[in-house]
Amino acid sequence: MRRIADRGAIAAAYVGIGMAVTIVASFTLIIPIEGLIWLFALPSGLLIGYYANQRSNRRAGPWRRILTNGLFASVVTGLSMVALLLLLKVLFFYGDNGYRDPGLGGTLACSTGADCVYQRYLDADRGPDLVAAGVTDASSFTAFYWGEQLSNAGTVLGLTLLGGLGGAGMYGLTRPKAVPPESATAAR
């Protein structure tokens, strides 16, 4: 039977999903610093690309298979990161009702969703930057915002895939070599 990836790489892909959930949830919900997701995308790919082949016990075999294992696991990991990141962005974007701590000036006067997010950006003195980007109202802000989010998601996916191929390459260069059968019986 021909598979896209070895069974070990499939198991590693599940580990990658867990890794993606942990990273994205940690740096979107707990410590809201999205830049850290970018920072962790490449090392996540490196780890999962290496682990896919280690888990598959790839001691011998073609390089194409080693790279495919790493690419498969990193694609699943990267897509999981992107999907969760965009899902959280959708929830926060369309669920924003303008609430702010009373110490920060109280609730914003806005309509739930894009208008409230736009008002937050204006309130954070980002108005001149938005106008320079051609954003003048909530609808143009929505197009700008989602364009930026899709670009960021592409960066995260690309870094994870690049890392996955790098991790697979590192495994291929440092993998344990198969012991020839005559050497194994002579050692006994």
Secondary structure, DSSP 8 states (H G I E B T S, - for coil): ---SS-HHHHHHHHHHHHHHHHHHHIIIIIS--THHHHHHHHHHHHHHHHHHHHHHT-SSS-HHHHHHHHHHHHHHHHHHHHHHHHHHHHHHHHH------GGGTSS----TTHHHHHHHHHHTT-HHHHHHTT--SHHHHHHHHHHHHHHHHHHHHHHHHHHHHHHHHHHHHH------HHHHHHT-
